[in-house]
Amino acid sequence: MNRNRTDCFNLSGDEAARSRVAQMVRSRLGIPKRAEVEVHSHLCEGNNVTEVMVTGGNAGSIQFHIPLQAEVVTEDDVDAACEAFLCGEGSSLPGIYRRLMRLGGWWVIFAGSLTVFSVCPVCGQAGCPAGVGLYAVLSVILAGAKEYLKDFMRAFSSVFRRVRKRLVLK
């Protein structure tokens, strides 16, 4: 065991168990192959903790913990930890606010670029209030598509798969 942090020790656990946990996290979160998933087991203050770090890909850097040793982590434990991460537990902002902040950021980007590089479709002048209002609405639609289209398509495809499976079984 190596001392890593205050009152935390690295556990030299089973490599197969760590790669199994990494594969479960990769499939649960839909992490691409180019991203790296690292799994480490620690003994912190008498508790076994599995730390999962995802680097690379579109998500940037993600880090969360599963309160078990890697050898005993099940798919339900990974699902619960991923769901807690996606809902924003342990974050400074709850999940819904974080998603709304990202939506607002994309709205600002789209609205700014549309307003700067366009003229009003009604009167043909730059900076016209009617054009700015139109671009604001169009920006919300684009930002919503950028932020939520993947979630919508994932939900739609899972419903479609379930319906197709029921039709095939009949």
PARO-910710 format. One record per residue (C-alpha): residue number from 1; residue in one letter; x, y, z. Coordinates in Angstrom, 1 decimal. Layout:
REM PARO-910710
<NUM, "A", <X, Y, Z>>
...
//
This chain:
REM PARO-910710
<1, "M", <0.0, 0.0, 0.0>>
<2, "N", <1.2, 3.5, -0.9>>
<3, "R", <0.2, 6.6, 1.0>>
<4, "N", <-1.6, 8.8, -1.4>>
<5, "R", <-3.5, 11.5, 0.6>>
<6, "T", <-4.1, 12.3, 4.2>>
<7, "D", <-5.5, 9.1, 5.8>>
<8, "C", <-5.9, 7.5, 2.4>>
<9, "F", <-4.0, 4.5, 1.1>>
<10, "N", <-3.9, 3.1, -2.4>>
<11, "L", <-5.0, -0.5, -2.5>>
<12, "S", <-3.2, -2.7, -5.0>>
<13, "G", <-6.4, -4.5, -6.0>>
<14, "D", <-7.2, -6.9, -8.8>>
<15, "E", <-6.5, -5.3, -12.2>>
<16, "A", <-9.3, -7.4, -13.8>>
<17, "A", <-11.8, -5.9, -11.3>>
<18, "R", <-10.7, -2.4, -12.0>>
<19, "S", <-11.0, -2.9, -15.8>>
<20, "R", <-14.4, -4.5, -15.2>>
<21, "V", <-15.6, -1.4, -13.3>>
<22, "A", <-14.0, 0.8, -16.1>>
<23, "Q", <-16.0, -1.1, -18.7>>
<24, "M", <-19.2, -0.8, -16.8>>
<25, "V", <-18.7, 3.0, -16.4>>
<26, "R", <-17.8, 3.4, -20.1>>
<27, "S", <-21.0, 1.6, -21.2>>
<28, "R", <-23.3, 3.3, -18.6>>
<29, "L", <-22.1, 6.8, -19.5>>
<30, "G", <-21.6, 6.2, -23.2>>
<31, "I", <-17.9, 7.2, -23.1>>
<32, "P", <-16.1, 7.0, -26.4>>
<33, "K", <-13.1, 4.7, -27.0>>
<34, "R", <-10.7, 7.7, -27.3>>
<35, "A", <-11.4, 8.8, -23.7>>
<36, "E", <-9.5, 7.2, -20.9>>
<37, "V", <-11.2, 5.7, -17.8>>
<38, "E", <-9.0, 5.2, -14.8>>
<39, "V", <-10.2, 3.2, -11.7>>
<40, "H", <-8.3, 3.3, -8.4>>
<41, "S", <-9.2, 1.7, -5.1>>
<42, "H", <-8.4, 3.6, -1.9>>
<43, "L", <-8.8, 3.0, 1.8>>
<44, "C", <-9.8, 6.4, 3.2>>
<45, "E", <-10.6, 6.8, 6.9>>
<46, "G", <-11.4, 3.1, 7.3>>
<47, "N", <-13.7, 3.1, 4.2>>
<48, "N", <-13.1, 1.4, 0.9>>
<49, "V", <-13.6, 3.8, -2.0>>
<50, "T", <-13.3, 3.2, -5.7>>
<51, "E", <-12.4, 6.4, -7.5>>
<52, "V", <-13.3, 6.7, -11.2>>
<53, "M", <-11.7, 9.4, -13.4>>
<54, "V", <-12.6, 9.9, -17.1>>
<55, "T", <-10.3, 12.1, -19.1>>
<56, "G", <-10.4, 13.1, -22.8>>
<57, "G", <-13.3, 12.9, -25.2>>
<58, "N", <-16.0, 15.6, -25.3>>
<59, "A", <-16.8, 15.6, -21.6>>
<60, "G", <-13.5, 17.0, -20.5>>
<61, "S", <-12.6, 15.6, -17.1>>
<62, "I", <-15.1, 13.7, -14.9>>
<63, "Q", <-14.4, 12.3, -11.4>>
<64, "F", <-16.7, 10.5, -9.0>>
<65, "H", <-16.5, 7.9, -6.2>>
<66, "I", <-18.2, 4.5, -5.5>>
<67, "P", <-18.1, 3.7, -1.8>>
<68, "L", <-16.9, 0.1, -2.3>>
<69, "Q", <-13.8, -1.7, -3.2>>
<70, "A", <-13.4, -2.4, -7.0>>
<71, "E", <-13.6, -6.2, -6.5>>
<72, "V", <-17.1, -6.0, -5.0>>
<73, "V", <-18.6, -3.3, -7.2>>
<74, "T", <-21.7, -4.4, -9.1>>
<75, "E", <-23.5, -2.9, -12.1>>
<76, "D", <-26.2, -1.6, -9.8>>
<77, "D", <-23.5, 0.3, -7.8>>
<78, "V", <-22.1, 1.8, -11.0>>
<79, "D", <-25.6, 2.8, -12.1>>
<80, "A", <-26.3, 4.5, -8.8>>
<81, "A", <-23.0, 6.3, -8.8>>
<82, "C", <-23.4, 7.4, -12.4>>
<83, "E", <-27.0, 8.5, -11.8>>
<84, "A", <-25.9, 10.5, -8.7>>
<85, "F", <-23.1, 12.1, -10.9>>
<86, "L", <-25.5, 13.0, -13.7>>
<87, "C", <-28.1, 14.5, -11.3>>
<88, "G", <-25.4, 16.7, -9.8>>
<89, "E", <-25.1, 15.2, -6.4>>
<90, "G", <-21.8, 16.3, -4.8>>
<91, "S", <-21.6, 19.2, -7.2>>
<92, "S", <-21.8, 22.9, -6.4>>
<93, "L", <-24.8, 23.2, -8.6>>
<94, "P", <-27.7, 20.7, -8.8>>
<95, "G", <-28.0, 18.9, -12.1>>
<96, "I", <-31.0, 20.9, -13.4>>
<97, "Y", <-29.2, 24.2, -12.8>>
<98, "R", <-26.0, 23.0, -14.3>>
<99, "R", <-27.9, 22.0, -17.5>>
<100, "L", <-29.7, 25.3, -17.5>>
<101, "M", <-26.4, 27.2, -17.2>>
<102, "R", <-25.0, 25.2, -20.1>>
<103, "L", <-28.1, 26.0, -22.1>>
<104, "G", <-27.7, 29.7, -21.3>>
<105, "G", <-24.1, 29.6, -22.3>>
<106, "W", <-24.9, 28.1, -25.7>>
<107, "W", <-27.8, 30.6, -26.1>>
<108, "V", <-25.3, 33.5, -25.6>>
<109, "I", <-22.9, 31.9, -28.1>>
<110, "F", <-25.6, 31.4, -30.8>>
<111, "A", <-27.4, 34.7, -30.1>>
<112, "G", <-24.1, 36.7, -30.2>>
<113, "S", <-22.9, 35.1, -33.4>>
<114, "L", <-26.3, 35.4, -35.2>>
<115, "T", <-26.7, 39.0, -34.1>>
<116, "V", <-23.2, 40.1, -35.0>>
<117, "F", <-23.0, 38.4, -38.4>>
<118, "S", <-26.6, 39.0, -39.6>>
<119, "V", <-29.0, 41.7, -40.6>>
<120, "C", <-32.8, 41.9, -39.8>>
<121, "P", <-34.8, 39.7, -42.2>>
<122, "V", <-37.7, 42.1, -41.9>>
<123, "C", <-36.2, 45.5, -42.7>>
<124, "G", <-32.6, 44.7, -43.7>>
<125, "Q", <-30.8, 46.8, -41.1>>
<126, "A", <-28.2, 45.6, -38.6>>
<127, "G", <-29.2, 45.7, -35.0>>
<128, "C", <-33.0, 46.1, -35.6>>
<129, "P", <-35.0, 45.1, -32.5>>
<130, "A", <-37.2, 42.8, -34.6>>
<131, "G", <-34.2, 41.0, -35.9>>
<132, "V", <-32.6, 40.7, -32.5>>
<133, "G", <-35.8, 39.2, -31.0>>
<134, "L", <-36.0, 36.7, -33.9>>
<135, "Y", <-32.4, 35.8, -33.4>>
<136, "A", <-33.0, 35.3, -29.7>>
<137, "V", <-35.8, 32.8, -30.3>>
<138, "L", <-33.7, 31.1, -33.0>>
<139, "S", <-30.8, 30.9, -30.6>>
<140, "V", <-32.9, 29.2, -27.9>>
<141, "I", <-34.0, 26.6, -30.5>>
<142, "L", <-30.4, 26.0, -31.6>>
<143, "A", <-29.1, 25.9, -28.0>>
<144, "G", <-31.8, 23.5, -26.9>>
<145, "A", <-31.1, 21.2, -29.9>>
<146, "K", <-27.3, 21.3, -29.0>>
<147, "E", <-27.9, 20.6, -25.3>>
<148, "Y", <-30.9, 18.2, -25.3>>
<149, "L", <-31.1, 16.5, -28.7>>
<150, "K", <-28.8, 13.7, -27.7>>
<151, "D", <-30.9, 12.9, -24.6>>
<152, "F", <-34.1, 13.0, -26.6>>
<153, "M", <-32.7, 10.7, -29.3>>
<154, "R", <-31.4, 8.3, -26.6>>
<155, "A", <-34.8, 8.2, -24.9>>
<156, "F", <-36.6, 7.8, -28.2>>
<157, "S", <-34.3, 5.0, -29.3>>
<158, "S", <-34.7, 3.1, -26.0>>
<159, "V", <-38.5, 3.3, -26.3>>
<160, "F", <-38.3, 2.2, -30.0>>
<161, "R", <-36.1, -0.7, -29.0>>
<162, "R", <-38.6, -1.8, -26.3>>
<163, "V", <-41.6, -1.6, -28.7>>
<164, "R", <-39.7, -3.4, -31.4>>
<165, "K", <-38.7, -6.1, -29.0>>
<166, "R", <-42.3, -6.6, -27.9>>
<167, "L", <-43.4, -6.8, -31.5>>
<168, "V", <-40.8, -9.4, -32.4>>
<169, "L", <-41.6, -11.5, -29.3>>
<170, "K", <-45.3, -11.7, -30.3>>
//
